Amino acid sequence: MNDVKPQGRATKFRWIITALLFFATTINYLDRQVLSLTWKDFIAPEFHWTDSDYGTVTGLFSIFYAIAMLFAGKFVDWMDTKKGFLWSIGIWSVGAVLHAFCGIATSGIVAGDWAVNFEGAKEALATVGDVGRIATVSVSLFIFARLILAIGEAGNFPAAIKTTAEYFPKKDRAFSTSIFNAGAQIGALLAPITIPFIAQAWGWEMAFVIIGATGFVWMFFWIFLYDKPEQSKRVNAEELAYIQQDDLDPATAEQSAGPKKKISFAKAFSYKQTWAFALGKFMTDGVWWFFLFWAPAYLKSVYGLSAVQSAKYIFVLYAITMLSIIGGWLPSYFVDKKGMNPYAGRMKAMLIFAFFPLLALLAQPLGHISIWIPVIIIGIAGAAHQAWSANIFSTIGDMFPKHAVATITGIGGMAGGVGAFIINKGSGVLFDYAAGSTMVEGKEVTMSEELFEKGAEFIRSPMGLLGFEGREAGYFIIFCICGVAYLIGWLIMKSLVPVYKPITDL
C-alpha cells in the first residue's frame, strides 16, 4: 500500500500518468503516418507502387493490427501494465525503424546488390528493368515491417485504457481518455510539418529512423515514473482515496475484494456489451484510419499537391480534430448536470458526435470551390471520430470490472482493425479502378498521372459518378461511406445495450 502520510491536499500525479499516455499515443500515430506522407512522392517512384499496392500495405497493417489487438489486451492483462506497455512500444519502435531498410533489402533481393547505404540501394534499383518484381518485393518487405509495427502498436490502447482505469474513477475516465487520445491528433498534426521535410532533406529512410527512435526515449520515462497508484510514492493518501472512490460502491467493492480472475474469450463474447463495443469499433475505426492513411494521397490525386505542398492543409486538418477534447467534457455534463448514469450520458454524447461525419457527404461536391472546404470537413469528421472514440473506449470501464478492461479493449480493437482493413484495401482497389487503365509493354496497368502526362491512351475509361470522374469518383464513394458509418454504429450499439447494465458476474 501507499506509505505517504495524508497531507490535506491530494497530489495530482494521475495527470502525469495521463501525460505519459498522451506522448505514447502521439508517438504511436507519428510512426503510422510516416508511410502515408512519403509513399506518393518518395516511395512509389522508387518502387513503382500503385494505389492498390499501397492499399495492400495499409490494409494488411490494419488486419495485422486487428489480430494483434485480440491478443494484446490479454497480453497486457497477463504482463500487467508496466511491462506490457514497455514490450508494446519497444516492439513497434523496432518495426518503425525497419521500414528504412526495405530499400536495401529490395536491392539485395532484386538486383543482387546488398548496398551498404540508402543511396547505394537507390542506384542499384535504378538499373533493374523488371519494375514489377521491384514492386512485388518491396511491397512484401514493407508488409513485414508493418507486421512488426502492428504487433507493437496493438498494445498501446489496451495498456492506456487499463492505466486510465487504474488511475481514475469512472466519472473522470472519459476526460482522461480524451486527453491521451488527443495524442492521435497531435501525432497526426506534427507529422505533416516534420516528416515530408525530413524525407526531402535526408531521404525517406531517415524519416522512419528518426521518428521510430522517439519510442525508445519514452520507455525511459515510463520505467522511471509508472507504478500502480497504491504502490506509487508520488500518490498521497488523498489522491489514492479519490482514485479509488468507486470502491465505495458495494458492487464494485465486492468485485475488488474478490480474487482477480482472467476473462476468457468465450466468456467475453457471451456478453452483449462486448458485441456492442466491438461492432461500434468495426463500423467507425476504419473511417479514422482512412483519413489518416489517405488524406495526403487525396490531396495529391485530386489537387496535384506534393507532400511538402500539402503540409499546411494536413496540419490545419488535424488542428481542427483537436476540437475532440469536448468528447470528454460533454458526457460529464450529462452525468453531473443532468443526472444521467455514465453509460446513458456517453451514448447521448456519441449520438451527437455521430451526426458531424455526415458533412463528409459534401466534401467532394463543394471541393471545386476551394481545397479548404474538404480539408475543413475532413477535420470536423476527424474531431467527431476522436470524440466518439474517447467515449466508446470508456463504455468498457463503465460496464466491465478492471481486470477485464484490456481484454475487451483488445476484442474491440480487433473488430476495428478488420473494418479498417476493408476500407483501406477496398479504397486502393477502387481508386485504381476509378482511374482507368492503359497498356504498357503488353500489360494492363493503372492509369497514373505520369502516364496521362505522357499521352497514354485509355483501354478502360475512368469511372464516372454524379459528375465526378476518375479517382475523384472513388473518393466520393468512400466519403459517403465514412459519413454514415457512425449513425449505423450507434444504432447497433443502442439496440444491443439499450440501458446501463454493468457486468457483475466476473
N, C-alpha and C positions, 0 to 999 in steps of 0.2 A: 504493500500500500504506500501511497504518497506520504513521505515523512516531513513535509513542510508544515510548519505551525500556522494556524489561522492568523491572519494579519488584518482582518477587517475588510479589505478590498480585494476582490477577485483579480487574479492575473488574467492576461489576455493571450496566453500562449497559443490557444487554439487557432488564432488568426495567423500566427507564424506558420503553423502547420498548413493552414489554407494557402498561404503564400507559396510554400514549397509545392503543394499540389498544382497551383496555378503555373509555376515555372515548369514543372514536369509536363503539363499539358501543352504549354507553349512550345517546348522543345519537340514534343510529340508531333505537333502539327507543322512545325518548321521542317522536320525530317520528311513528312509526307509530301510537302509542297515542292521540294527541290526538283523532282522529276517533272511535275506539271509545268514548271516555269523554265525548264531547259529543253524539253523534248522537241518542241516545234522548231526553235531556232538553232539548236546546237546538236542534239542527239539524232533527230530524224535525218538531217542532211548527211551525217557521218555514217549512219547505219541503214538508211533508206527505209525508214518506217512509214507505214500508212496509218490513218486514223484507226483502222481495225487492229493493227499491231499494238498501238498504244492502248486501245480498249481492252485487248487481251491482257496486257501487263497490269493495268489498273483493275480490271475485272477479277483477275486471278488473285491479286493482292487482297481484294475485298473478300473473296471466298476463303483464302488462307486465314485472313483476319477473323472471319466468321467461325471457322473450325477451331482456331486457336482460342477465341473468346469462350467457346463452350467449355474448354478445359482450364483457361486462365483463371476463371473465378474459383474453381476448386483448387487450383494450384496455390492461389493467394490464401485461400482459407486454410490449406494444409501447411504452407510455409509460414503463415501469419504475415502481417502487414509489412514489417520492416524488411525481412529477407525477400519476400515476394516482390516488393517494389524494386529492390536492388537488382534482382535477377532480370526483371522485366526491362528496365531501362538500359541495363548493360547489354542485353541481347539485341535490343533494337538499335542501339548506337553502333554496335558492330555491323549490323545489317545495313545501316545508313552509309557507313564508310565503304562497305563492299561495293556499292554501286560504282564508285570511282574507278574500280579496276576491271569493269566489264569490257572496256575498250581494249585493254592489254590482253585480256583473256580471249576476246574475239579475234584479235590479230594473231595470237598464237595458234588458235584452232583453225582459222580460215586460211591465213597466209603462211603459217608455219614460222612466224617471226614473233618470238616472245620478247617484245620490246622491254627495255629497262625503264622507260618513262612514258608518259602520256602522249607526248608529241610523236615519239617513235612509233607508237601504235597507230596514230592517225596516218602517218606517212605510209606505213605498211598496208593499211586497208585501202588507201587511195590507189594502190597498184592492182587490186583484185577486181576482176571483171564480173564475177558472179555476185551481183548485188543481192540476189535472192537468198544466197547462202549467208551473206553477211547479216541480212535482216533476221533470218531464222535463228542463227547462232546468238546474235546479240540479244534478241528478244528472250531466248531461253535463259541466258545469263542474268539478264535483268529480272526475270521471273524468280530465279533462285535468290537474288539479293532481296527482292521484295518479300519472299517467303520468310527469310530471317527477320526482316524488319517487321513483318506482320506478327510473327510469333511473339516478339518482344512487346510491340505496341499493344497487343491484345490485353496485356496485364495492367495497362495504365488506369482505365476506368474502373475495373473491379477493385483494384487496390485503392484508388482515390475515393470511391464511394464507401468502401469499408472503413477507410480512415475517417471520413466525414461522420459515419455512424458511430465511430469510437469517440470522436471529439466534440460532437454537437448533439443537443437534444433535438427531438423530432421537429419542433417548430422552427428551428434555425437551419435545418439541413438544406432546404431548397436554396436559401440565400448563400450559404457556404458553397453549395454545388454550383450555383450560378457564377460565383466569383472564380472558382478554379476552372469551370467550364469556359469562362471568358478567355482563358489561355488559348483556346482553339482559335478565337478571333484574333487575339494578339499575335499568335504564331502566323496565321494567315495574313495579318496586317504587316508584319515585319518581312515576310517572305518576298513580296514583290519589290521592296526597296533595298533588299540586300542580295538575294540570290542571283537575279539576272546580271547585276553589276559585278559580282564575284566571278560569275561564269564568263562574262565578257573580258574581264581583266586578267584572270588566271586560268581560265578553262572551266568547262562544266564539271570536270572531275573534282576540282578543288572546292566547288560549292558543296558537293556531298561530303568531302573530308572535313571542312571547317564546321559546317552545321552539325554533322554527325558527332563531332568531338565534344560538343557542349553537354551531351548527356553524361559523359564521364565526370565533368565538373559538378553537375547536380548530385551525383552519387555521394560525393564527399560531404555535402551539407546534410543529406538525408541520414547518413551514418552518424553524424555528429549531433543532430538535433532531435531525431524522432525516438520517442519511447511511448508506450501506451500511457494515457493520461494518469492512471492510478500509480504508475511507476516513474513518471517524469518528475525530476526535481524542479522543473520550470513551471509546474502547475501547482498552485497552492490549494488549500482545502476548500476555499470559497469557490474557486473556479471548478474544482472537481465536483462539488455539490451541484453547481449549475449544469455541468455536462451530464451528470447522472440523474437529473431531476425526473426523467421518465420512469426511473426505477421505483418512484413513489407510487406509481400506478400498480394496483395489486396484481393485475395480469402480467404486466411487464416484470414486476419484481419476482413473481413466481418463476418466470422463464429464466431470469438472470441467476436466480438462486440454484436452479437445477443444473445438472451436468450438461456441458456443451456437446451437442450432437452434430454429426456431419450429415447434411441432407443429400440423399441420393438423387440422381437424375430422374429416376422413375417416380420418386415421391414428389419432386419439384413439378414435374409435368402433370401430376394429378390435380393441381390447383388451377382454377380458372384465372386466378390472379397472375400466375406465371404466363399463361397464354395471352392475357390482356397486354401485359408488358411486352412480350415477345412480338406479338402481331403489331403493336403500336410502333415498335422499333423497325420491324420489317417494312412497314409502309412508308416510313419517313427518313430513316438514316441515309438511304440512297440519294435523297434529294440534296442533302448537305455534301455528300461525297461527290455527286455530280458537279455541283457548283465549285467545289474545292479543286477537283481534277481537271475540269473542262473550261472554266472561265477564261484562262489565258488563251486556250485554243479557240474559243468562241470569238474573242477579240481579234485573233489572227485570221480566222477563216472568214468572218463576216465583215470586219472592218480593216483588215490588212495590217494590223499593228504587230510589231515585234515585241518580244518580252520586255525589252527596255522601254519602248514607247508606251506599252500598256501598263507600266508600273504605277503611274498615278491613278489610273482608273481602278486597278485591282486594290490599291491602297484605300481609295475612297469607299469602294465596295465593302471591304471588311471593316473600315471605320464605322460605317453605318450599322454593321452587325453588332457593334458594341451596345446598341440600344437594348440588347437582350438582357441587360442587367435587371430590367424590370421583371424578368421572368421569376426572379427570386422574391421580389417585393410584392407582386400582385396577389399570390396565394396567401401570403402572410396577412395582407389587408383583409382578405375574405375570412380568414380564420380569426384574427384579432378583433376586427371591427364588425363583421357580420355574423360571428358566432358559428361559422361552419366547422365541421371536422376537417382535418388536414386533407383527406382524400377528396372530399367534395370541393374544397377550395381550390385544390390543384386541378381537378377536372374542369371546373368553371374557367379557370385561367387558361388552360390548354385549349378549350373551345374558342376563346377569344383569339389566341395566337394562331389557331388553325385557319382563320379567315384571311390573314395577311398574305400567305403564299398565293392566294388567288390572283394577286396582282401580276404574277408571272405570266398569266394568260395574255397580258398586254405588252410584254417585253418586246416581242418581235413586231407586232402591229405598229407600235409607236417608235420603234428603233430607228426608222428612217428620218425622224425629226431631229434627233440628236443621239449620239452614242451615250450620253449621260443618262438618258431615260432607262434603258435596260440595265445599266450599271447600278442606278439607284434602286430599281425594282428588285434586282437580284440581291442587293444589300439588305433591303427590307425583308425579303423572303428568308435570307440567311439569319437575320436577327430573330425572326419569328421561330425559325428552327431551333436556335440555341436556347431561346426562352422555353420552348416546348421541351427540349431535351433536358434542361435542368429539372423540370417538373416530372417528366416521365421517369427519370432516374430516381427521384425522391419518393415516388409511389412505392418503390421496393421497401425502403425503410419504414414507410407508413404501415405496411401490411405484413412484412416478414420479420422474424427475430434477427438480431445482428449476425448470428453465426451462419445464416443462410444468405446474407445480402450479396456477397461476392459471387456465389454460385448462380443466383437468379440473375445478377447483372451479366454474368458470362453467357447465360442462355439467351438473354435479350440481345446481347452484342452479336451472338452468332446469327440470330434472325436478322438483325440489321445489316450484317455483312453479306448475307445471302441476297437481301434486297439491293444492296449496293453493287454486288456482282452483276445482277441482272441489268441494272440501269447503265452501268459503265460499259460492259461488253456490248450490250444492245445498242448503246449510243454510238460506239465506234463502228459497228457494222452498218447502222442506219446512216451515219454521216458519209461513209464511203459509198453506200448505195445511192444516197441522195445526190452525191456529187457527179454521178455518171461515170463512164469508163471509156478507155481508148485502147488501141493495140500498140504494144511496144515489143519489138523483136518477136512477133508472133504470139505474144501473151496478152490477155486482157488485164489491164491494170486500172486502178482507181485514177480518175482524172484529178490531178493535183493542180495547184496554182502555177507551178513551174511548167507543167506540160501545156496548160492552157496558154501561157505566155509564149510558148514556142510554136503555137499554131496547130497543136494536135487536134484531130477531128474525133468527135464522139462516135462510138459504136453503140453506146447506150446513153440516151439523153438524160440530163439531170431531172430529178423528181420535181414536180410542181404540186403545190398545195395552197389553196386560198390566196393566191397571188405571190407566194414565196417560191423560190426556185433553188435547187441545189442544196447545199448544206444549210442554208437559211431555213428551208422547209423542214429539214431534220431537227434543227434546234427548236423550231416552233412546236413540233410534236412533243419533244421531251419537256419543254417548258410547260405545256399543258398538263402533262402527267404530273410534274412537280407541283403544279398549282392546286390540284385537287387531292393530293395524297394525304394531307393532314386531316381534312374533314372525314375522309374514309377511315383513317386510322382511329380518330376519336370515336366515331360511331361504333367501330368494332370493340374498342376498349369498354365503352359505356354499356354495350349490350352484354358483355361478359361479366363485368363487375359494376352493376348499376349503383351500388351503395357501398360505403366504407365497411370492409369486412376483414379485419386483421386475422392472420393465421395464429392460432393458439395451441395447435397440437404438435408442434415441432420441439 
